[in-house]
């Protein structure tokens, strides 16, 4: 079973170590211990917590979509050159970059600071895991 040290759980949540400690102390995240007696969080408990969290930004689109991977955020960079454009969106800890036509940027009224929703629907998604000394055994 995957366990995460407090500092690692904090890093994945984008919060401070103290915030995770408060979540553990409040019982929001169940306390577990590793073999050395350190407080850890079980990966499945952290996953359940993350699934239940509000993204913080409401989806302004007002549309229903079959795409389940929707990222609400703020446009942080916009490069328009000729007929193409690159739009960068910061959605919580996620940076999403989209290439589209310059016409689409104009039609959507996108500018740095705009609230936008990036939706991703793909037939292939690559999943990677960090290398760990335990896996090498």
Secondary structure, 3 states (H helix, E strand, C coil): CCEEEHHHHHHHHCCCHHHHHHHHHCCCCCCEECCCCCEEEEHHHHHHHHHHCCCCCCCCCCCCCCCCEEEEEEEEEEEEECCEEEEEEEECCEEEEEEEEHHHHHHHCCCCCCEEEEEECCCCCCCCCCCCCCCCC
